[in-house]
């Protein structure tokens, strides 16, 4: 687990010694890590080079770069870093300016170290909540991107499959159309014609695929037995037998439509279409 890091910015050298003494137990147990800079410029350089700062504890009056300027620069570099400003007691104008520049909280001189501990703890909790929320947002975004990529891959895969099926269907249609026998396919679930090649359409008419059920076909194209001249038993028709799992092949059947009598040799098979 990453140790919370606090950057202390003050030109008073005694402050570093006092803070290390006050927080020595937490430093030793690696609950907190402190780094120190003597002015705003040093602090800014440290943040730019090393980063990984959670809190900046800064004085306002310092040489080279004051605390207010540092606050503005920090907001530009990393707005997650939260600043606690140290100001003289009663210096309300500077405290107000610091808060306007993005300071999270403030302490007054002389520093009450118990108040410092409470304030840093509160500020670290706030930073932790921000980082947790950002990490959750990042994880959610990553999961969303992963899902979108997976969806895109599935769509591309499906497109490829559909294209392959269209090509296969086209090739199958061309193959069936070239066969010199009538091919007639019926959907076993709704009993509607599914496909008829050119020869089948010549035999039964081009309208055979236009909303005519299997039962209506039997009425329009009545099947008869060649040998007896009687109507062919419905339960013995090749299609009915194929639906029962048989693979019949008959040559004793003719269909009668208007004045036409068409003798047929029929093979029927049941198959599943994916």
C-alpha positions in Angstrom: 0.0 0.0 0.0 1.3 3.4 -0.9 2.4 5.6 2.0 0.6 9.0 2.1 3.2 11.7 1.4 3.1 15.3 2.8 5.3 18.1 1.4 6.1 20.7 4.0 7.1 24.1 2.6 8.5 26.7 5.0 11.6 28.7 5.3 11.8 28.1 9.0 14.3 25.2 9.5 13.0 24.4 13.0 9.6 23.3 11.6 11.2 20.3 9.9 12.7 19.1 13.2 9.4 19.7 15.1 7.3 17.8 12.6 9.7 14.9 12.4 9.6 14.7 16.2 5.8 15.0 16.5 5.2 12.4 13.8 8.2 10.1 14.4 6.0 7.1 15.4 3.9 7.3 12.2 7.0 7.9 10.1 8.8 4.9 11.7 5.7 2.7 11.2 5.5 4.0 7.6 2.0 5.4 8.1 3.2 8.8 6.9 6.0 10.2 4.8 7.3 13.8 5.0 9.4 15.7 2.5 10.5 19.3 3.0 11.2 22.3 0.8 12.3 25.8 1.9 10.3 27.9 -0.6 7.6 27.6 -3.3 10.1 27.2 -6.1 11.8 24.1 -4.4 8.4 22.6 -3.7 7.2 23.1 -7.2 10.4 21.5 -8.6 9.9 18.5 -6.3 6.3 18.0 -7.4 7.3 18.3 -11.1 10.1 15.8 -10.7 8.8 13.3 -8.2 5.0 13.7 -8.0 3.1 11.4 -5.7 2.3 14.1 -3.2 -1.0 13.9 -1.3 -0.8 17.1 0.8 1.2 20.3 0.7 1.5 22.1 4.0 2.8 25.5 3.1 3.6 28.9 4.7 2.4 32.0 2.8 5.4 34.3 3.2 8.6 32.8 1.7 11.4 33.9 -0.5 11.6 33.2 -4.3 8.0 32.0 -4.5 5.3 32.6 -1.9 2.6 30.2 -0.8 -0.2 31.8 -2.8 1.7 31.5 -6.1 2.6 27.9 -5.2 -1.1 27.1 -4.6 -2.0 28.4 -8.1 0.8 26.3 -9.7 -0.2 23.2 -7.8 -3.8 23.5 -9.1 -2.4 23.6 -12.7 -0.1 20.6 -12.2 -2.3 18.2 -10.1 -5.6 19.4 -8.7 -5.9 16.2 -6.6 -3.1 17.5 -4.3 -4.7 19.3 -1.4 -3.0 22.2 0.3 -3.1 23.3 4.0 -2.0 26.9 4.5 -0.1 28.2 7.5 -0.8 31.8 8.3 -0.4 34.2 11.1 -3.3 34.4 13.5 -5.8 37.0 12.4 -4.4 37.3 8.8 -7.9 36.8 7.3 -7.1 38.5 4.0 -4.3 36.0 3.2 -6.4 33.1 4.4 -9.2 34.2 2.2 -6.9 34.6 -0.8 -5.4 31.1 -0.1 -8.8 29.5 0.0 -9.7 31.2 -3.3 -6.4 29.8 -4.8 -7.5 26.3 -3.9 -6.4 25.7 -0.3 -8.3 22.9 1.4 -7.8 24.1 4.9 -5.6 26.4 7.0 -3.6 26.5 10.3 -2.5 29.5 12.3 0.9 30.3 13.8 2.1 29.2 16.3 1.2 25.8 15.1 -0.8 23.6 17.4 0.5 20.1 16.5 -2.6 18.4 17.8 -4.6 20.6 15.4 -2.1 19.8 12.7 -2.5 16.1 13.2 -6.3 16.3 13.0 -6.2 18.6 10.0 -3.8 16.4 8.0 -5.8 13.3 8.9 -9.0 14.9 7.6 -7.3 16.1 4.5 -5.7 12.7 3.8 -9.2 11.1 4.1 -10.5 13.6 1.6 -7.6 12.8 -0.8 -8.2 9.1 -0.4 -11.9 9.4 -1.2 -11.0 11.4 -4.4 -8.4 8.8 -5.5 -10.8 5.9 -4.7 -13.5 7.6 -6.8 -11.1 8.3 -9.7 -9.8 4.7 -9.6 -13.4 3.3 -9.6 -14.2 5.6 -12.5 -11.1 4.5 -14.3 -11.9 0.8 -13.7 -15.5 1.3 -14.9 -14.2 3.1 -18.0 -11.7 0.3 -18.6 -14.4 -2.3 -18.2 -16.7 -0.4 -20.5 -14.0 -0.1 -23.1 -13.3 -3.9 -22.7 -17.0 -4.6 -23.2 -17.2 -2.3 -26.2 -14.2 -4.0 -27.8 -15.7 -7.4 -27.1 -19.0 -6.2 -28.6 -17.2 -4.9 -31.6 -15.3 -8.2 -32.0 -18.6 -10.1 -31.7 -20.3 -7.8 -34.3 -17.4 -8.3 -36.7 -17.4 -12.0 -36.1 -21.2 -12.1 -36.7 -20.8 -10.0 -39.8 -18.2 -12.5 -41.1 -20.5 -15.5 -40.3 -23.4 -13.8 -41.9 -21.3 -13.0 -45.0 -20.1 -16.6 -45.1 -23.7 -17.9 -44.7 -24.9 -15.6 -47.5 -22.1 -16.9 -49.8 -22.9 -20.5 -48.8 -26.6 -19.9 -49.4 -25.9 -18.3 -52.7 -23.7 -21.2 -53.7 -26.3 -23.7 -52.5 -29.0 -21.9 -54.4 -26.9 -22.0 -57.5 -26.2 -25.6 -57.0 -29.8 -26.6 -56.4 -30.9 -24.5 -59.4 -28.5 -26.4 -61.6 -29.7 -29.9 -60.5 -31.9 -31.4 -63.3 -34.6 -32.5 -60.8 -37.2 -30.6 -58.8 -36.1 -29.6 -55.3 -38.9 -28.6 -52.9 -38.3 -27.7 -49.3 -41.1 -27.3 -46.6 -40.7 -25.8 -43.2 -41.7 -28.6 -40.8 -42.8 -26.2 -38.1 -45.2 -23.9 -39.9 -45.8 -26.2 -43.0 -45.0 -23.4 -45.4 -42.9 -23.9 -48.5 -39.3 -22.7 -47.9 -37.6 -23.2 -51.2 -38.4 -24.5 -54.7 -35.8 -24.6 -57.5 -36.6 -23.7 -61.1 -37.8 -27.1 -62.1 -40.1 -27.4 -59.1 -41.5 -24.0 -59.9 -42.1 -25.2 -63.5 -43.9 -28.2 -62.2 -46.0 -26.5 -59.5 -46.1 -23.0 -60.8 -44.1 -19.9 -59.8 -46.7 -19.0 -57.1 -45.9 -22.1 -55.1 -43.9 -20.0 -52.6 -46.5 -17.4 -52.1 -48.2 -18.0 -48.8 -49.5 -21.5 -49.6 -49.4 -24.1 -46.8 -48.6 -27.7 -47.2 -52.3 -28.7 -46.7 -53.3 -26.1 -49.3 -50.8 -27.7 -51.7 -52.4 -31.1 -51.3 -55.8 -29.5 -52.1 -54.5 -27.7 -55.2 -52.1 -30.4 -56.4 -54.0 -33.6 -55.5 -51.7 -36.7 -55.2 -52.9 -40.0 -56.8 -51.5 -43.5 -56.9 -50.3 -44.4 -60.4 -51.3 -48.0 -60.1 -54.8 -47.7 -58.7 -55.8 -44.2 -59.8 -57.1 -43.6 -56.3 -56.0 -40.7 -54.0 -52.7 -41.4 -52.4 -53.1 -42.1 -48.7 -52.0 -39.0 -46.9 -50.1 -40.8 -44.2 -48.0 -42.5 -46.9 -47.0 -39.4 -48.7 -43.2 -39.1 -48.8 -43.2 -35.7 -46.9 -45.4 -37.2 -44.1 -43.1 -40.2 -43.8 -40.0 -38.0 -43.8 -41.5 -36.0 -40.9 -41.7 -39.3 -39.0 -38.0 -39.8 -39.5 -38.2 -42.1 -42.5 -36.3 -41.6 -45.8 -38.8 -42.8 -48.4 -38.3 -43.1 -52.1 -41.5 -43.7 -54.2 -42.2 -43.8 -57.9 -46.0 -44.7 -57.8 -47.4 -41.2 -57.4 -48.8 -38.5 -59.7 -50.2 -35.1 -59.0 -53.3 -33.8 -60.8 -53.9 -30.1 -61.3 -56.6 -28.8 -63.7 -56.2 -31.1 -66.7 -52.6 -32.0 -66.0 -51.3 -35.3 -64.7 -47.7 -35.3 -63.6 -46.1 -38.6 -62.6 -43.4 -38.2 -60.0 -40.5 -40.0 -58.5 -40.0 -38.6 -55.0 -37.3 -38.9 -52.4 -37.9 -37.1 -49.1 -35.5 -36.4 -46.2 -35.7 -34.4 -43.0 -32.8 -32.1 -42.1 -32.1 -29.4 -39.6 -31.1 -25.9 -40.8 -28.9 -23.8 -38.6 
